C-alpha cells in the first residue's frame, strides 16, 4: 500500500477518498453480518473511509451493519445514504432520514441522496434536503441515477444548485455517461460516484481484461478500479464482504496505467460516440 488514496473534493471544499466502500446486498442475513462488519472495518483501516449505503438495501439492514461497523469510529468515516423515491415527499424525506440516522446510530449523514427520481415533485425533495441540512441532520445532499437532462432540471430549481453529487452506474463496460453527463458534472465541479464499478463481478471474468491485468501484475478487479481512479472527480464504491478482497481493492491505487494501457482498455471497452440512455441497475 505505497500510494495514498487520491481524494475528490465536494463543492463545499470537503475532501473524501476516491475509493470507498459499497454495501449493496449487505445486511440481508444475520449469519453474514459479522463478516460484513469486519470487511467494512478493514476498509476503514486501509483509508477507504467513505461508506455508501441506503434505506432500500436489505430494508435498512445494510444501514444497521454500517452502524455497527462504525461504532466508536464515527469521526473517521464519511457516511452516504439514500432516500427511496416512494418516501421522497417533503415530510417523507425527513422521516426517512430520521429512520436512517437511528439505524446508523449517528446524528448526521454526511451525504444524503435521492436514490432515483420518482413520483414526488423534485422541488419537494430539494426543500426537504435543505431543511435537513439547516437542522444539521445532513451535511450535504445529492442525487443518484440522474442523467444530464435530469441534472439540468434539478439545477433550474430553487436550491437545486446546492446538489453536491450524483451517483450513477459507471464502470469499464458501462461508459455512456462519458459523452454528456460527466462533462456536465465536471463543468459544475460536482463529484460523480460510480456504483457497481466491477459490473457486479462480470468484469472480473472478462478474458481481455484478465489478459491486460496479468501483464500488469494485477487482478482484473484492480485494473477496473485503477481505470476509475484515473478519472477526474470520480468516487468508486466497490462492495465486498471479504476483508481480503477489500485489501485487494485498496491495492488498485498502486497500479500505474500508461497511455498505451488506457488505449488498450479503450479498444476493449470503447468510449461512447453519441448520447446514450442512462443505464441503471
N, C-alpha and C positions, 0 to 999 in steps of 0.2 A: 504494500500500500504506500508507494513512494510519493504519489502525486495527491495533493489536496483535491477535494471535490470542488469543481467550479461552482460559482454562485450565479443566481439570477435575481435581479432586483425589481421589486414591485414599484408602481408609480409613486408610492409614498416614501420610497427610499429604503424599505426593509429588504434585506437580502436573505435568501434561502438557498440551500444546496440544490443543484440542478439534477441530482439523483436522490429520489426519496423512496418511500415505501407505500405500496398499494395494499388494500385489504379486501378487495372484492372476493367473495366466497369464504372469507374468514367468519368465524362465529356461527357456523352452521351446525357444528357438532361439539358438544361438551367434551367429548373424548379427545378432540384435537386442540382444544383451547390452550392447554399448557405449552404445546409445541409452537403454536402460533404466537403466543406471548414471548417465548424465548427468541423466536425469529425476529420479531419487532425490536426487542431489546438488543439483539445482536446488531441490527441495523443502526440503532441509535448509537451504540458503542463505536461503530465504524464511521460515524458522521452523517449518516443518512437520516437526518433529524426531521425531515418533513414527512408526515404521515397523512395519507389520504383515506377517508372513509365516507360513509353516507348512511342516512337513516334507512335507506332501502336495503342495504346489504344485510342479509340474514334478519330482516325486520328489526334492526337495531342491534343484533348480536355482534356485528363487527365493531360497532362503537364501544360496546361493553368490553370486548377484547382489547381494544386500544386503550380504554380507560385503565384496565388492569396492567397493561404493559408500561404505561407512563406514570403510574402511581409513584409519587415521590420524586419524579423527574420532570415535572411539568415545565419548568423553566428551560429545559434543554430542547424541547420539541416545538414544532410548528404544526398545528393541527388543522386539517382541512376536512370539512364535512359538507353535506348537501341536503337540501330540502327536496322532497318529491314534488313534481308538478301538481299532483292532486291536493297537496297541502299548501300550495303557494299563493293562497289569498293573503290579504294583509294580516288578518288575525291568525290565519292558519300557519303562516310562515313563522310568526312569533312563537306560537305554541309549539311548533315542530322544533324550533331552535332550543327552546327551554327543555324539551324532552331529550334532545341530543346532548345538551350540556349535562343533564342528570345522568345519562348513560355513560358519558365520557368521564364524569367525575371532576369536571373543571368548571370555571366560572366565565370563560371566554373562549370562543372559537376564533382562531387566527384568520381563517379564510372560509367564508360560508357561501356555497354555490347553489344556484338553481340547477337541478340535475338535468333537466331539459325543458323546453318550452311546452306549456300545457294550455288548459282552457282558461285559467285565471288571467286577467289583464296583466301584462308585464309591468305596467305602471304601479299596480298594487303591490307586486312583489318588490319592486325597487323601493317603494315607500316603506315597506316593512323592513327591508335590509337597512335603510338609512335610520329607521327608528332603533333597530337593534344595535347599530354602530354607535349612535349617540348615547344609548344606555350602557354601552360597554360590554354587551353580551357577545358581540363580534368585533374584531379589529378592522376587517375589511370584507368586501363581498365581491362575488363574480358569478359567472355562468358556466354551463357545461353543454356541450353538443349544440353550440350556436354556429351557424355558417356566417359568411361575410355579410349577407343581407340582413340576417337577424342582428348581427353586431351593429350595423348601421342604424337599424330601427331602435335598438337599445340606446345608442349614443344620442339619438334625437329626443329621447325622453328627458324631462326634468330630473336631474340627478343621475342620468344614465351614464354620463362620462366618468362617474366615480367607480365604474366597474374595474376591478383590479386584475382579473384573469379570465381565461376561457379554457376549459378542459375538454379536449376532443380526442377521438381515436387517431393515433398517429404512430406509424412505425414504417420500417422499410418497405413493406408490401402495401401500405395504405398511405400514399403520398399526395392525394388530391388537394389537400389544404395548402400545399406549397404554391399553388398557382395564384390564389387570391386571398385566402384567409390569413395566411402567415404574413404576407406583405402588409396587409391592413393592420394587423396587430403590431408588427414591427414599427410601422409608421406612428402608431399611437403608444409605443413603448409599453406594451401590455404583454406580460408573460403568457406563454401557451403551455398548458400542462398536457402531457402526452400519456393517455391511458392505454393499456394493453400494448406496451412498447415492444413486446415479443410476439404480438399477434396471437395471444392465447396459447403460446408454445409452438405454434406452427413454424415460426422462423428457426427454432432450434433444430428442426428436422429438414430444413431446406438444403439440398445437396450442394448447390452452388455456393451458398453462404458458408456451408461447412468447409468447402474446399479453400476458400479465402481465409477463413478463421484458422484452419490448420497451418497454413503457410505463415500466418502472423503469430502462431503460438498461442492462440486464444480459442475460446469456445464460441459457437455461433451466437449464443445469448450475449456474450460480452461484446462481440462485434456489432450486433444490432444496437446495443446500448451505446457503444462508442460512437456510432453514427449519429445518434440523437444528441449526445453530449457535445458534438461538434456544431450543432445548430444554435444559432444565436437566440437567446431568450426562451429556451425550451427547458421544461422540467419533466423528466421521465420518472414514472412511478411504477416500476415493476412490482408485482406481488409474488411473494414466496413465503411458504410456511416452513421452510428449511433454513436453519442458521447457516449451513454450508453453502446453500445456493445464494443466500443474501451476501455472503462474503465473496462469492464468485461474481455477483453483480457489481459489488463495490470495486472489484479489481478492473472493471471495464474502464475506469478513469485512467488507468495507466497505459491504455492502448493508443498508440500514435498512428493516425491514418494519414498516409501520403496522398497527394493529388492523384497518383496512379491508383491507389486503393479506392478512393472515392469514385473515380471514373469507372472502375470495375464494378462497384456496387450500383452505380447508375445504369450500367449495362444489364445487370440482373434485375434491377427494380427501377425502371425508367421513371423519371420525374414527370409530372403532368404537363401536357402541352396546351390544355384548354381547361376551362372551368368544369368541375365535376360536382355532382351532388355530394353533400357531406355524408360520409359513411359513419354508421353508429353500430354499437353492439348493445 
